[in-house]
Amino acid sequence: MEKVRVFCRNNGKFYEVAPGTELVELMEMAGIDALAAYVDNQLKELGYPLYMAHSVEFLDYTNSDGRRCYKRSIYFLLQKAVQDLYPNKQLILDYTLPNGGYGEIVDAPQADNPDDFLKIRMESVMELTEEEIARIKLRMQEIVDEDIPIIKRKLSNEEAVKLFKHNRQYDKARLIKDIGQFFVSVYFMGDCADTFYGPLLHSTGKIKKFNLMKYNKGFCVQFPSTLPPYELPCVKYQEKLFNVFKENSTWCNILGVKDIATVNTAISKGYSKKMIQIAEALHERKYADIADKIYERKDDVKLVLLAGPSSSGKTTTSMRIALQLKVLGLNPVVLAMDNYFVDREDTPKDENGNYDFECLGAMDLELLNSQLNALFAGEEVEIPTFNFAEGRKEFKGNKIRMAPNDVLIMEGIHALNPALTSGIESRRKFKIYASALTSLSIDENNSVSTTDNRMLRRMVRDNNFRGTSAEQTILRWASVHGGEYKNIFPYQEYADAMFNSSLIYELPLLKHYAEPLLRRIHPTSPAYAESLRLLKFLSYIVEMTPAEQAAIPPTSVMREFIGGSSLEY
């Protein structure tokens, strides 16, 4: 029998293997320990058979796709444990948290009735005790110790729908049926079956580290950190952030929109306009609510600080809140934080010897704090303008003095960091955290990543307004996201208010713009595997047409990304 020649990119060696050899066997031949692999830049599980010449790169936990495989496998492990211990209950994985994933256990629906299921989701959440959490975690560890193979099978659409209806996973069954693919990949762990939107590990024994801890009524599933030795991080209960997620989940339940399947149904039936109107009305209400809170403290608050991760709609959010403050009789004045950089030669450098413009040390904190206090004292101040070409501050006679009803608004990555405005009294400051914190799910056990949502926003915006390709956005994203973990996420709980900029209609909207951009990425590009992952995710979503998009108001946060805003950026 003729051998198949395979190139292993990890060690630069060629291997000749029999046709049908699985990746796990090649991994053992190469002496590599991996979680998954790229086969010609396409992500595959280790059970993938090789029948022709390929270029293979094995992935461990340092790779983002490797981590996703590991996390999906932990979720499957959790589902198996819950199924074993609570056969009449159902696991719901709601949304991602900075510490891991949040989930709850509810009564399993008895029939395929979306209205009944919404009621079950809102009224039958099982409040878990510490003992019950420990029992589930113990069962998870037992399954790991049993080293059960995780097997992928191709089922026909009809077989998959029948299977998940039998398992009372009606959301999943409805989504599979509506997508209408001929075959569906279903993963099996013993008698437990589920679909996941990406590969899993090849056995439960590969899951070495995880944790399950009580979190609100449900639990937080913890994953190892991204840095060696991959320890489990300390968990801090972030009440404000959790409440924003829960608020969004409640809104979705009230609207009857709990997952991608119901959004797809609404769009397919021509309810796009109504969905847009309701979602935008909820945003308007929240803008007004934050402005009201600022107004209640108008005698003290003179500085509104706003921060959030990339593509959260911070610019639109600050403008919309400013408009609401004007309605209340206050006069918002924007003060650009970028004008307070230190001169280029004084900018700290990172570990690679490059200027680190994102670190707090790149800001002239002394000048910023002294000028703010002078303004609050009624003095006239000459505001600097930073010349980015020259790398220095310039003073061009831009002088301002605050009137009694003026309030300064500053937006920037360090806005919530107490060290930025350490010289300002706390009573003078009102801090806002903005992010696109979607609690929309794909189905019962697959939540929508808030990070993916923001990356799609950025991809569309940068292509529309900054001349940046989808490939460049993907390749830069790891650096962008790393900066968020360092400079933004640690300070989000310091916020006096949180604004959730996600909208229930935005994924069908973003699909229209992002899908063609992703399809342009060449198979040899290092961004190709990520483009395929995002395209697969978008394949589950019904696209919103240009005619339907006309209902999006010109002041919507989504106009910041697709264009057509009446606000001046």
Secondary structure, 3 states (H helix, E strand, C coil): CCCEEEEECCCCEEEEECCCEEHHHHHHHHCCCCCEEEECCEEECCCCEECCCEEEEEECCCCHHHHHHHHHHHHHHHHHHHHHHCCCEEEEEEEEECCEEEEEEEECCCCCCHHHHHHHHHHCCCCCCHHHHHHHHHHHHHHHHHCCEEEEEEEEHHHHHHHHHHCCCHHHHHHHHHHCCCEEEEEEECCEEECCCCCCCCEHHHCCCCEEEEECCEEEEECCCCCCCCCCCCCCCCHHHHHHHHHHHHHHHHHCCCEHHHHHHHHHCCCHHHHHHHHHHHHHHHHHHHHHHHHHCCCCCCEEEEECCCCCCHHHHHHHHHHHHHHCCCEEEECCHHHHECCHHHCCECCCCCECCCCHHHECHHHHHHHHHHHHCCCCEECCEEECCCCEEECCCCEECCCCCEEEEEECCCCCCCCCCCCCCHHHEEEEEEECCCCCEEECCEECCHHHHHHHHHHHHHHHHCCCCHHHHHHHHHHHHHHHHHHCHHHHHHCCEEEECCCCCHHHHHHHHHHHHHHCCCCCCCCHHHHHHHHHHHCCCCCCCHHHHCCCCCCCCCHHHHCCCCCCC
